[in-house]
């Protein structure tokens, strides 16, 4: 009986530790919720990855927001025409509300790892650190339910997606 009680106490303690994932408490950080969210959103994300042509069609529909979560510096260099910039580290409830009118607004996202042949504006990240993954999960964590992601890897010199930014201006001079 004592062994069973001790074992249950240990399991209970491990469960609490797994939820907080840290012996140092911080009510504003919940790694367990992050893992749960990523697991739950993973299947949806696979269903919501779209082709270049689908992205173009969806972006043209009224009320759709194209969101660029890269840094402001990279956004100024080159971005999809009409995209709104909100850098991932700057995402908060208030900042998201300024860029995306409602939680059910269709949001299209893209990132560095969608483009090749433009390392200045779109520097590639390691696969597991792709900005699309974090952006998709973050938007869902904030309650945005109508998110789609540009899926393919596209040569920047051959894309059908319209581009704008300082780098486009430089190339035209």
BAFI-3210 file (N, C-alpha, C; in Angstrom, 3 decimals, decimal comma, padded with zeros to 6 digits):
// residues 173
n [1|2|3|4|5|6|7|8|9|10|11|12|13|14|15|16|17|18|19|20|21|22|23|24|25|26|27|28|29|30|31|32|33|34|35|36|37|38|39|40|41|42|43|44|45|46|47|48|49|50|51|52|53|54|55|56|57|58|59|60|61|62|63|64|65|66|67|68|69|70|71|72|73|74|75|76|77|78|79|80|81|82|83|84|85|86|87|88|89|90|91|92|93|94|95|96|97|98|99|100|101|102|103|104|105|106|107|108|109|110|111|112|113|114|115|116|117|118|119|120|121|122|123|124|125|126|127|128|129|130|131|132|133|134|135|136|137|138|139|140|141|142|143|144|145|146|147|148|149|150|151|152|153|154|155|156|157|158|159|160|161|162|163|164|165|166|167|168|169|170|171|172|173]
n.u [000,830|001,898|003,917|002,433|001,091|003,305|004,324|002,190|002,260|004,754|004,265|002,246|003,660|005,500|003,745|002,830|005,287|005,829|003,807|004,457|007,053|009,276|011,106|011,106|008,815|006,687|004,085|003,498|004,593|004,141|005,091|004,038|001,434|002,157|003,279|000,997|-000,677|000,810|000,767|-001,996|-002,588|-001,036|-002,059|-004,137|-002,626|-001,222|-003,345|-003,950|-001,977|-001,083|-000,895|001,116|-000,546|-003,096|-002,707|-002,413|-004,997|-006,583|-005,554|-006,472|-009,125|-011,698|-011,282|-009,312|-006,239|-002,868|-000,143|003,030|005,481|008,114|011,125|010,951|012,922|013,670|011,205|010,878|012,850|011,939|008,836|005,647|003,345|001,061|001,072|000,819|002,893|003,904|006,091|007,067|008,151|006,892|004,235|001,283|-001,791|-002,972|-001,450|-001,892|-004,641|-004,685|-003,780|-005,155|-008,495|-010,551|-011,036|-011,815|-011,020|-009,672|-006,357|-003,349|-000,157|003,417|006,950|010,552|011,510|009,998|011,075|013,741|016,967|017,257|018,818|019,340|016,912|015,229|016,463|017,307|016,127|016,868|015,118|013,375|013,039|011,564|009,858|007,161|006,056|006,105|004,618|002,089|001,311|001,386|-000,575|-002,869|-002,752|-003,435|-006,038|-006,852|-008,462|-008,637|-006,389|-003,972|-001,225|001,474|002,746|004,815|008,350|009,741|011,296|012,559|013,020|011,303|008,740|005,160|003,946|003,239|005,725|007,057|008,927|012,007|014,136|013,084|012,685|015,375|016,315|014,947|016,065]
n.v [-001,192|001,274|001,554|001,826|004,262|005,963|005,681|006,730|009,350|010,178|009,939|011,853|014,158|014,176|014,605|017,210|018,535|017,984|019,445|022,111|022,039|022,971|023,573|026,093|028,433|030,299|032,123|033,157|031,622|028,622|025,715|023,166|023,738|024,902|022,671|020,999|022,626|022,770|020,099|019,661|021,502|020,692|018,750|020,223|022,319|020,973|020,467|023,013|024,087|025,710|025,934|027,966|029,148|028,831|030,428|032,974|033,310|033,209|035,387|037,504|037,704|039,594|040,881|039,160|038,730|039,081|038,031|038,925|037,768|038,280|040,127|043,728|044,969|043,030|042,802|045,416|045,317|043,375|042,032|040,299|041,832|044,011|042,708|042,636|043,653|042,138|041,465|038,333|038,279|040,563|040,016|040,377|040,385|042,922|044,050|042,189|042,536|045,023|044,470|042,266|042,060|040,406|037,371|035,312|036,064|035,426|034,480|034,602|033,198|033,470|032,754|033,088|030,572|029,903|030,823|030,829|031,883|034,509|035,540|037,775|039,200|037,059|035,066|031,684|029,483|026,904|023,824|022,961|025,298|026,976|029,918|029,901|027,726|028,513|030,894|030,018|028,331|030,205|032,109|030,508|029,964|032,448|032,481|032,765|031,330|030,812|030,299|030,053|028,638|029,407|026,867|025,700|025,661|028,305|029,699|032,849|034,380|033,383|033,444|033,821|035,417|038,750|041,153|043,627|046,429|047,875|046,570|045,745|048,216|049,040|047,158|047,915|050,311]
n.w [000,000|000,876|-001,015|-003,343|-002,826|-002,623|-005,228|-006,746|-005,817|-006,786|-009,567|-009,820|-009,159|-011,300|-013,422|-012,904|-013,128|-015,839|-017,043|-016,453|-017,118|-015,843|-012,883|-012,014|-011,486|-013,716|-014,553|-017,031|-018,984|-020,647|-021,462|-021,809|-022,738|-025,137|-026,486|-026,599|-028,145|-030,561|-031,337|-031,682|-033,715|-035,803|-037,740|-038,930|-040,012|-042,066|-043,789|-044,562|-046,139|-049,073|-052,692|-054,927|-056,901|-055,699|-053,445|-054,623|-055,748|-053,400|-051,957|-053,438|-052,808|-051,250|-047,947|-047,099|-045,385|-045,987|-044,313|-043,232|-041,266|-040,856|-039,965|-039,709|-041,177|-043,165|-044,408|-045,480|-047,424|-049,322|-050,153|-050,392|-052,499|-051,014|-048,593|-045,037|-042,383|-039,421|-037,189|-035,871|-033,144|-032,184|-031,931|-030,226|-028,382|-028,757|-030,904|-032,972|-033,324|-034,532|-037,073|-038,084|-038,653|-037,453|-035,547|-037,212|-039,711|-042,917|-043,110|-044,780|-044,823|-045,250|-045,551|-045,012|-045,836|-048,015|-050,313|-052,699|-053,927|-053,134|-050,816|-049,191|-048,563|-048,015|-046,139|-045,716|-043,185|-040,738|-041,239|-039,107|-037,755|-039,280|-040,089|-040,843|-039,453|-036,739|-036,920|-037,854|-035,708|-033,605|-034,361|-034,171|-031,446|-030,471|-031,175|-033,828|-036,469|-039,168|-040,882|-043,458|-045,260|-047,407|-049,296|-051,118|-052,118|-053,720|-056,567|-056,444|-058,689|-060,526|-059,594|-059,576|-057,841|-056,899|-056,135|-053,883|-052,560|-051,217|-052,510|-054,953|-056,144|-056,366|-058,216|-060,491|-061,233]
ca.u [000,000|002,788|004,617|001,451|000,899|004,547|004,388|001,189|002,765|005,824|003,623|001,559|004,705|006,024|002,716|002,889|006,548|005,694|002,940|005,180|008,357|010,331|010,915|011,078|007,499|006,447|002,707|003,381|005,222|003,561|005,645|003,075|000,373|002,781|003,362|-000,372|-001,136|001,525|000,254|-003,375|-002,629|-000,217|-002,863|-004,815|-001,608|-000,980|-004,515|-004,075|-000,844|-001,647|000,031|001,312|-001,764|-004,160|-002,360|-002,735|-006,470|-007,117|-005,115|-007,267|-010,492|-011,900|-011,242|-008,169|-005,026|-001,596|000,689|004,475|005,937|009,565|011,515|010,599|014,041|013,538|009,954|011,141|013,654|011,162|007,692|004,547|002,577|-000,144|001,222|000,971|004,015|003,919|007,167|006,656|008,405|006,022|002,839|000,546|-003,225|-003,245|-000,825|-002,605|-005,941|-004,473|-003,458|-006,168|-009,720|-011,362|-010,397|-012,159|-010,487|-008,734|-004,980|-002,380|001,193|004,574|008,167|011,853|011,715|009,194|011,750|015,182|017,658|017,222|019,248|019,316|015,562|014,614|017,493|016,745|016,308|016,832|013,748|012,558|012,858|010,880|008,966|005,774|005,613|005,850|003,549|000,829|000,985|001,130|-001,886|-003,888|-002,709|-004,145|-007,451|-007,137|-008,827|-008,768|-005,017|-003,445|000,218|002,094|003,444|006,001|009,595|009,592|012,429|012,125|013,133|010,277|007,442|004,017|003,487|003,750|006,634|007,357|009,891|013,192|014,967|012,450|013,003|016,791|016,488|014,337|016,876]
ca.v [000,000|002,439|001,657|002,354|005,684|006,652|005,666|007,699|010,681|010,467|010,173|013,137|015,186|014,203|015,210|018,658|018,989|017,923|020,538|023,380|021,735|023,700|023,736|027,539|028,853|031,555|031,983|033,656|030,670|027,299|024,856|022,090|024,270|025,058|021,342|020,581|023,432|022,352|018,772|019,811|022,318|020,056|018,158|021,330|023,021|020,201|020,647|024,429|024,523|025,927|026,147|029,362|029,607|028,951|031,591|034,166|033,416|033,514|036,736|038,480|037,754|040,653|040,538|038,298|039,423|038,395|038,425|038,674|037,808|038,494|041,404|044,925|045,201|042,108|043,187|046,611|044,914|042,663|041,304|040,129|043,062|044,088|042,008|043,439|043,152|042,102|040,552|037,332|038,684|041,672|039,580|040,432|040,507|044,273|044,249|041,355|043,163|046,151|043,962|041,287|042,624|039,498|036,064|034,412|036,620|034,525|034,975|033,837|033,466|032,969|033,054|032,966|029,251|029,707|031,401|030,648|032,831|035,872|035,332|039,012|039,470|035,806|034,094|030,400|029,026|025,442|023,362|022,907|026,659|027,755|030,926|029,502|026,825|029,321|031,850|029,274|027,930|031,400|032,660|029,639|030,179|033,702|032,306|032,961|029,974|030,716|030,559|029,227|028,829|029,124|025,608|025,301|026,418|028,996|030,500|034,251|034,933|032,778|033,455|034,563|036,308|040,112|041,588|045,048|046,742|048,619|045,777|045,798|049,537|049,030|046,338|048,619|051,494]
ca.w [000,000|000,947|-002,293|-004,292|-002,519|-002,999|-006,686|-007,218|-005,480|-007,751|-010,869|-009,742|-009,225|-012,668|-014,275|-012,682|-013,714|-017,293|-017,475|-016,374|-017,703|-015,168|-011,441|-011,759|-011,978|-014,433|-015,024|-018,404|-019,893|-020,472|-022,508|-022,024|-023,614|-026,460|-027,099|-026,900|-029,276|-031,773|-031,697|-032,159|-034,925|-036,836|-038,822|-039,606|-040,800|-043,295|-044,660|-044,917|-046,953|-050,403|-053,802|-055,325|-057,590|-054,694|-052,616|-055,422|-055,816|-052,061|-051,579|-054,201|-052,301|-050,254|-046,538|-046,802|-044,955|-046,206|-043,181|-043,291|-039,867|-040,816|-039,371|-040,493|-042,113|-044,306|-045,068|-046,294|-048,581|-050,329|-049,605|-051,320|-052,636|-050,193|-047,309|-043,822|-041,595|-037,962|-036,855|-034,884|-031,755|-031,804|-031,859|-028,971|-028,641|-029,266|-032,218|-033,937|-033,577|-035,455|-038,411|-038,511|-038,092|-036,629|-035,350|-038,314|-040,964|-043,591|-043,050|-045,567|-044,344|-045,994|-044,799|-045,678|-046,404|-049,220|-051,471|-052,905|-054,817|-052,594|-049,435|-048,389|-048,060|-047,582|-045,738|-045,296|-041,806|-040,683|-041,473|-037,889|-037,244|-040,306|-039,520|-041,076|-038,388|-035,544|-037,191|-037,897|-034,336|-032,794|-034,710|-033,566|-029,989|-030,218|-031,502|-035,256|-036,888|-040,619|-041,336|-044,547|-045,417|-048,700|-049,088|-051,878|-052,208|-055,004|-057,036|-056,419|-060,042|-061,370|-058,924|-060,123|-056,772|-057,071|-055,074|-053,748|-051,511|-051,636|-053,400|-056,272|-056,667|-056,740|-059,419|-061,615|-061,578]
c.u [000,872|003,523|003,685|001,228|002,131|004,657|003,417|001,631|003,853|005,221|002,913|002,558|005,290|005,034|002,728|004,150|006,458|004,839|003,690|006,547|009,491|010,057|010,862|009,764|007,514|005,072|002,514|004,047|004,658|003,990|004,691|001,943|000,900|002,819|001,980|-000,899|-000,497|001,020|-001,137|-003,456|-001,895|-000,995|-003,570|-003,836|-001,335|-002,120|-004,605|-002,856|-001,334|-000,539|000,181|000,046|-002,936|-003,941|-002,744|-004,244|-007,054|-006,764|-005,959|-008,692|-010,620|-011,875|-010,084|-006,976|-003,829|-000,644|002,129|005,011|007,458|009,862|011,102|011,678|013,908|012,271|010,180|011,944|012,782|010,039|006,631|003,711|001,289|-000,033|001,362|002,079|003,734|004,928|006,730|006,961|007,496|004,552|002,338|-000,927|-003,516|-002,678|-001,514|-003,956|-005,824|-004,308|-004,541|-007,492|-010,538|-010,681|-010,716|-011,752|-009,564|-007,365|-004,102|-000,989|002,238|005,813|009,414|011,985|010,764|009,931|013,243|015,668|017,470|017,556|019,261|017,951|014,888|015,685|016,853|017,080|016,382|015,375|012,865|012,301|012,186|009,857|007,494|005,227|005,229|004,687|002,193|000,393|000,639|-000,241|-003,011|-003,909|-003,456|-005,612|-007,824|-007,295|-008,844|-007,423|-004,623|-001,991|000,656|002,977|004,760|007,223|009,639|010,858|011,937|012,157|012,042|008,878|006,399|003,488|004,069|004,574|006,765|008,335|011,098|014,036|014,394|012,765|014,458|017,017|015,937|015,152|017,945]
c.v [001,252|002,646|002,258|003,843|006,480|006,760|006,689|009,130|011,099|010,767|011,521|014,287|015,311|014,854|016,727|019,226|019,016|019,077|021,866|023,275|022,499|023,764|025,216|028,072|030,210|031,428|032,465|032,743|029,286|026,408|023,701|022,527|024,480|023,715|020,825|021,325|023,000|020,995|018,884|020,549|021,642|019,498|019,252|022,072|022,288|020,377|022,061|024,965|024,590|026,158|027,644|029,915|029,768|030,187|032,877|034,379|033,837|034,938|037,811|038,611|038,808|040,112|039,645|039,158|038,532|038,933|037,981|038,851|037,932|039,836|042,555|045,218|044,320|042,435|044,401|046,271|044,341|041,887|041,132|041,402|042,975|043,402|043,007|042,811|043,261|041,029|039,610|037,747|039,816|041,280|039,607|040,520|041,853|044,479|043,415|041,978|044,346|045,674|043,038|041,670|041,714|038,138|035,077|034,962|035,594|035,199|034,036|034,206|032,882|033,334|032,915|031,650|028,921|030,152|031,072|031,703|034,284|035,804|036,610|039,227|038,227|034,785|032,814|030,100|027,496|025,004|023,416|024,283|027,568|028,691|030,568|028,631|027,630|030,284|031,158|028,912|029,133|031,992|031,818|029,790|031,444|033,631|032,543|031,588|029,762|031,032|029,552|029,601|028,536|027,901|025,425|026,193|026,986|029,786|031,943|034,887|034,403|032,845|034,259|035,559|037,706|040,545|043,095|045,231|047,459|047,860|045,763|047,136|049,611|048,282|047,051|049,819|051,166]
c.w [000,000|-000,365|-003,336|-004,073|-002,932|-004,510|-007,282|-006,941|-006,456|-009,118|-010,899|-009,855|-010,611|-013,624|-014,138|-013,310|-015,235|-017,809|-017,463|-017,021|-017,041|-013,675|-011,044|-012,324|-012,685|-015,065|-016,465|-019,431|-019,601|-021,636|-022,816|-022,943|-025,029|-027,178|-027,478|-028,125|-030,582|-032,257|-032,303|-033,488|-036,091|-038,010|-039,622|-040,514|-042,110|-044,290|-045,213|-045,679|-048,394|-051,431|-054,083|-055,994|-056,625|-053,825|-053,344|-055,477|-054,471|-051,647|-052,263|-053,671|-051,202|-048,825|-046,131|-046,413|-045,269|-045,142|-043,382|-041,880|-039,754|-040,157|-040,287|-041,531|-043,355|-045,102|-045,978|-047,548|-049,695|-049,642|-050,675|-051,317|-051,823|-048,844|-046,170|-042,994|-040,103|-037,598|-035,735|-033,449|-031,263|-031,684|-030,424|-029,342|-029,308|-030,671|-033,295|-034,301|-034,529|-036,893|-038,963|-037,849|-037,183|-036,569|-036,473|-039,688|-041,602|-043,593|-043,858|-045,077|-045,298|-045,186|-045,657|-046,428|-047,543|-050,474|-051,487|-053,889|-054,412|-051,107|-048,589|-047,763|-047,482|-047,200|-045,199|-043,839|-041,830|-040,705|-040,225|-037,293|-038,272|-039,667|-039,726|-039,948|-037,151|-035,748|-037,178|-036,478|-033,466|-033,089|-034,111|-032,057|-029,602|-030,641|-032,954|-035,893|-038,395|-041,291|-042,408|-044,770|-046,846|-048,510|-049,823|-051,670|-053,616|-055,322|-057,168|-057,814|-060,971|-060,766|-059,682|-059,094|-056,982|-055,859|-055,058|-052,603|-052,089|-052,647|-054,812|-056,924|-057,142|-058,050|-060,659|-062,068|-062,577]
res [x|x|x|x|x|x|x|x|x|x|x|x|x|x|x|x|x|x|x|x|x|x|x|x|x|x|x|x|x|x|x|x|x|x|x|x|x|x|x|x|x|x|x|x|x|x|x|x|x|x|x|x|x|x|x|x|x|x|x|x|x|x|x|x|x|x|x|x|x|x|x|x|x|x|x|x|x|x|x|x|x|x|x|x|x|x|x|x|x|x|x|x|x|x|x|x|x|x|x|x|x|x|x|x|x|x|x|x|x|x|x|x|x|x|x|x|x|x|x|x|x|x|x|x|x|x|x|x|x|x|x|x|x|x|x|x|x|x|x|x|x|x|x|x|x|x|x|x|x|x|x|x|x|x|x|x|x|x|x|x|x|x|x|x|x|x|x|x|x|x|x|x|x]
***
